[in-house]
Amino acid sequence: LQRIEGQLDGDSKLAREVLSWITFAKRPLTTAEICCALAVEPNDAELDLENIPDIEDLVSVCAGLVVVDPESAIIRLVHYTTQDYFEKISNAWNPSANLHITTTCLTYLSFSAFQDGSCSTDREFKERLQQNKFLDYAAKHWGEHATWVETEVFSQACRMLLQSNLLSCATQVLFITDINYENNSQTYPKLTPLHYTARFGLCGVTKGILPEGDERATNAVNSQDSWRKTPLFYAARHGHVKIAQLLLEKNADVN
């Protein structure tokens, strides 16, 4: 760490960001994914290709703490004990890591490229994932990061969720795990914002998007997606007790 902090300010900042992404990511990141993530800036409407760093630079500024698997192109810490160490010192070394990751994911999911909504064919969906390397991670995991910083990202999360086309795009990516089966890109439910927040256990955002008035709130919590599942189903399935309790308080139907 002394070697990292002793670098030029820009290099040490980049190293902290790289190490934070690798440490707190919910799954291993490819070099293409982390490079795209690092290129995202607040309020961007699209990715500035000139901001994408070279992977060699990322490895270099991390002073031997990260390596790239040549077969999988996964970037990882050199040893699992390094992961444990960074998790323990994260509050002191980079306390805003989860906030930065969450806002990056939400900014990416709000890009103008996704304003058209979900893809209608397998080919179109595959092309979208190939052309937008960070989309899979952002759609599948932003909510997990957001649980730690929900208050700070409340407005940004609500804006994304309440734009139906952005929500449709994110939902498609969230639910499609294998694009190699014919027509598999269309096997996903059409969710409401409440289904999405219940899926990730986001209590604060759920309260924020609930409509005012008892009757309207009750109708919202009992709304069904295209698979005829309610928000309560997703909360229960993913073990989000507080969300389930909130929905029940709003007269969610347990049947």
C-alpha positions in Angstrom: 0.0 0.0 0.0 2.9 2.4 0.7 4.1 1.8 -2.9 0.6 2.6 -4.2 0.2 5.7 -2.1 3.6 6.9 -3.1 2.7 7.1 -6.8 1.4 10.2 -8.6 -2.1 11.3 -7.3 -3.8 10.0 -10.5 -2.1 6.6 -10.3 -2.8 6.1 -6.6 -6.5 7.1 -7.2 -6.8 4.7 -10.1 -5.2 1.9 -8.0 -7.7 2.5 -5.1 -10.6 2.3 -7.6 -9.3 -0.9 -9.2 -8.7 -2.6 -5.9 -12.1 -1.5 -4.6 -13.9 -2.9 -7.7 -12.1 -6.2 -7.4 -12.6 -6.4 -3.6 -16.3 -5.5 -3.5 -17.6 -7.0 -6.8 -20.3 -9.6 -6.4 -18.6 -11.8 -8.9 -15.2 -11.8 -10.7 -14.9 -9.1 -13.3 -13.3 -9.4 -16.7 -10.8 -6.9 -17.9 -13.3 -5.5 -20.3 -15.9 -5.0 -17.6 -13.6 -3.3 -15.1 -12.2 -1.0 -17.8 -15.7 0.0 -18.9 -16.7 0.6 -15.2 -13.7 2.8 -14.6 -14.5 4.9 -17.7 -18.0 5.9 -16.4 -18.3 9.4 -15.0 -21.2 10.9 -13.1 -24.1 12.1 -15.2 -22.7 10.5 -18.4 -25.3 9.7 -21.0 -23.0 7.4 -22.9 -19.6 5.9 -22.5 -16.6 8.1 -23.5 -14.4 5.6 -25.3 -11.4 7.8 -24.7 -11.8 7.3 -20.9 -11.4 3.5 -21.1 -8.0 2.7 -19.5 -5.5 0.1 -20.7 -5.5 -3.1 -18.7 -1.7 -2.9 -18.5 -2.0 0.4 -16.7 -4.4 -1.0 -14.2 -2.1 -3.9 -13.3 0.9 -1.6 -13.2 -0.6 1.0 -10.7 -1.6 -1.8 -8.4 2.0 -2.7 -7.7 1.8 -6.4 -8.0 -1.4 -6.9 -6.0 -3.6 -7.9 -9.0 -3.1 -10.3 -11.9 -5.1 -11.2 -15.0 -5.9 -14.8 -15.9 -4.9 -15.2 -19.5 -7.6 -17.8 -20.3 -10.6 -16.2 -18.7 -9.5 -12.6 -18.8 -10.6 -12.3 -15.2 -8.8 -9.6 -13.2 -8.3 -10.6 -9.5 -6.2 -10.1 -6.5 -3.0 -12.0 -6.4 -4.0 -14.0 -3.3 -7.2 -14.6 -1.3 -5.6 -13.2 1.8 -5.3 -9.9 0.0 -9.1 -9.9 -0.4 -9.6 -10.5 3.3 -7.2 -7.7 4.1 -8.8 -5.1 1.9 -12.3 -6.0 3.2 -11.0 -5.4 6.8 -9.4 -2.0 6.1 -12.0 -0.8 3.5 -13.7 1.7 5.9 -10.4 3.5 6.5 -8.9 3.0 3.0 -11.8 3.7 0.7 -15.0 4.2 2.7 -17.1 5.3 -0.3 -16.3 2.2 -2.4 -19.9 0.8 -2.4 -21.4 4.2 -3.1 -19.0 4.7 -6.1 -19.8 1.2 -7.4 -23.6 1.7 -7.1 -23.7 5.1 -8.7 -21.5 3.8 -11.6 -23.9 0.9 -12.2 -27.0 3.2 -12.1 -25.3 5.7 -14.4 -24.5 3.0 -16.9 -28.0 1.5 -16.8 -29.4 5.0 -17.6 -27.3 5.4 -20.7 -29.1 6.7 -23.8 -28.2 3.4 -25.6 -30.8 1.6 -23.4 -33.6 4.2 -23.8 -35.2 1.9 -26.4 -36.0 -0.7 -23.8 -35.5 -4.5 -24.0 -34.4 -6.3 -27.1 -36.9 -8.2 -29.2 -34.6 -10.8 -30.7 -31.8 -13.1 -29.6 -29.5 -11.5 -32.1 -30.2 -7.9 -30.9 -29.8 -9.0 -27.2 -26.4 -10.7 -27.9 -25.2 -7.6 -29.8 -26.3 -5.4 -26.9 -24.3 -7.4 -24.4 -21.3 -7.6 -26.7 -21.3 -3.9 -27.4 -21.9 -2.9 -23.7 -19.5 -4.9 -21.7 -20.5 -3.6 -18.3 -24.3 -4.1 -18.8 -24.5 -7.6 -17.4 -22.8 -6.8 -14.2 -24.6 -3.5 -13.7 -28.1 -4.9 -14.2 -27.5 -8.0 -12.1 -25.7 -6.5 -9.1 -26.4 -2.8 -8.7 -29.2 -3.6 -6.2 -26.9 -5.7 -4.0 -24.4 -2.8 -3.7 -27.3 -0.3 -3.2 -28.4 -2.0 0.0 -25.4 -0.5 1.7 -25.9 3.1 0.4 -29.6 3.2 -0.2 -30.1 6.7 1.2 -27.3 8.2 -0.9 -28.5 6.7 -4.2 -32.2 7.1 -3.5 -32.9 9.7 -6.2 -30.8 8.2 -8.8 -32.3 4.7 -8.3 -35.9 6.1 -8.4 -35.1 7.9 -11.7 -33.9 4.8 -13.3 -36.6 2.5 -12.1 -39.4 4.9 -13.0 -38.3 5.1 -16.7 -40.1 2.1 -18.1 -37.7 1.5 -21.0 -34.6 1.6 -18.8 -36.3 -0.8 -16.4 -37.3 -3.2 -19.2 -33.7 -3.3 -20.4 -32.3 -3.9 -17.0 -34.9 -6.6 -16.2 -34.1 -8.5 -19.4 -30.5 -8.6 -18.5 -31.2 -9.5 -14.9 -33.2 -12.6 -15.7 -31.4 -13.9 -18.8 -28.5 -16.1 -17.7 -27.9 -18.1 -20.9 -28.3 -16.6 -24.3 -27.3 -19.7 -26.2 -30.8 -21.2 -26.3 -33.1 -20.2 -29.1 -35.5 -17.4 -28.1 -34.2 -17.4 -24.5 -33.7 -13.7 -24.6 -37.5 -13.3 -24.3 -38.0 -15.6 -21.3 -38.1 -12.9 -18.6 -41.0 -11.3 -16.7 -42.2 -7.7 -17.3 -41.6 -6.2 -13.9 -42.9 -3.0 -12.2 -40.5 -0.9 -10.2 -41.9 -2.4 -7.0 -41.1 -5.9 -8.2 -37.5 -4.8 -8.8 -37.0 -3.2 -5.5 -38.5 -6.2 -3.7 -36.2 -8.4 -5.6 -33.2 -6.6 -4.2 -34.5 -5.7 -0.8 -34.4 -2.0 -1.1 -36.8 -0.7 1.6 -36.1 3.0 1.2 -36.6 3.0 -2.5 -39.7 0.9 -2.2 -41.3 3.4 0.2 -40.3 6.2 -2.2 -42.0 4.7 -5.2 -45.2 3.5 -3.5 -48.1 5.7 -4.6 -49.9 7.8 -2.0 -53.2 6.7 -0.7 -54.1 3.4 0.9 -56.1 2.0 -2.0 -53.4 2.9 -4.6 -50.7 1.5 -2.4 -52.6 -1.7 -1.9 -53.1 -2.1 -5.6 -49.5 -1.4 -6.3 -48.1 -4.0 -3.8 -50.5 -6.6 -5.2 -49.7 -5.9 -8.9 -48.6 -8.9 -10.9 -45.8 -9.1 -13.4 -46.2 -11.0 -16.7 -45.5 -14.3 -14.8 -48.3 -13.4 -12.4 -45.9 -12.9 -9.5 -46.3 -10.1 -6.9 -43.5 -8.0 -5.2 -44.1 -10.1 -2.1 -43.1 -13.2 -4.0 -39.8 -11.7 -5.0 -39.1 -10.4 -1.5 -39.8 -13.9 0.0 -37.9 -15.8 -2.6 -34.8 -13.7 -2.0 -35.1 -13.6 1.8 -35.8 -9.9 2.2 -37.7 -10.0 5.5 -38.0 -6.2 5.9 -39.4 -5.7 2.4 -41.9 -8.5 3.0 -43.0 -6.9 6.3 -43.4 -3.5 4.5 -45.5 -5.1 1.8 -47.7 -6.9 4.3 -48.2 -3.6 6.2 -49.5 -2.2 2.9 -52.0 -5.1 2.6 -50.1 -7.4 0.3 -52.1 -10.5 -0.4 -50.2 -13.6 0.9 -52.0 -15.8 -1.5 
